[in-house]
Amino acid sequence: MTSARRSDIASESGSHEMRTLGLFILAATLLADCSAEPEYSDQQRACIAKQYKEYDAKQLGQCVNVCKSCMGGSTTTCTTSCNLKGAR
């Protein structure tokens, strides 16, 4: 095997490793963005606490009510958002 051929094989191997690493980083980033706990501001948390002593985001009625009153959403957008988050 010539040294040029060995260099090509090493280059292909390194390229494959970099591609795999890039895909791994992309997947990790996407999974980190899909956290189960929504991010609320302090003001939104205070509003939720006024509405419900024990807020359960999985209850569709509670989720929609909080979305409309604390996040300024409409019935349609809040119902859709809550359903996508798994509220039933």
C-alpha positions, 0 to 999 in steps of 0.5 A, a space after each residue: 500500500 502506498 503512503 498516498 493511499 494510507 493518507 486517503 484512508 486516514 483522511 476518510 476515517 477522520 472525516 467519518 469520525 467528525 461527521 459522527 461527532 457532529 451528528 451526536 452533538 446535534 442530537 444532544 442539543 435537540 434533546 436538551 431543548 426538549 425538556 419536560 419542564 416548561 420555562 416560566 418567568 417569575 411573573 408567570 409563576 406568580 400568576 400560576 400560583 394565584 390561579 392554582 395551589 397545585 397546578 397540573 400542566 397535564 390537566 387540559 383545563 388548567 393548562 388552557 386557563 393558565 396559558 390564556 390568563 398568564 401567557 396572554 394566549 387565545 383559546 385556540 392557540 392555548 388548546 393546541 399548545 397544551 395538547 402538544 405538551 401532552 395535556 388531556 
